Amino acid sequence: MQDDKPTPATSQSEPSAASREPEPAEAVETMPSLEELLKQAELQAKEHYDAWLRAKAETENIRKRSQAEVASAHKFAIEGFASELLAVRDSLEAALHAKDASAENLRNGVELTLKQLTAVFDKFNVAEVNPVGEKFDPHYHQAMSMVPAEAAPNTVVGVMQKGYRLNDRMLRPALVTVAKAPDA
């Protein structure tokens, strides 16, 4: 049976929970609109593009500067060596201009000039290759002839022209005479 009693209804002065407006303290976070997200992404892309352009320009400047420095280094690589050789040239010219110089004085001047040149070579790591008595090495020596000799076969017995090395690189091989094996 039904009860004739009225059920307590919600009062009409109280709105339902679903239709209530949120109070300011309960602010609901809203997602930015797609247009705002697109604007933000476009701004970030523009910033990254600008940064990339600056980095590219800087890289290009570094490349150009490096090329200029390498070209300058090639152009003036022997500047120190050349300036040291000027003193040697001056000594040779002074010897040629000497009037009434005796053979002994000229010889002494040439010896001093040779010492100057040797000092310049030492300063710049130009080493003499004078291989008399060493085993023939085609990396450092160029055989001009083979002669019968008392030395072991393939031993350098004479030097026609000294060779020179710059650090560990050959500038000019020594021109040598090599001992050959005795005929059997």
Order of alpha helices (4+ residues) and beta strands (2+ residues): alpha-alpha-alpha-beta-beta-beta-beta-beta-beta
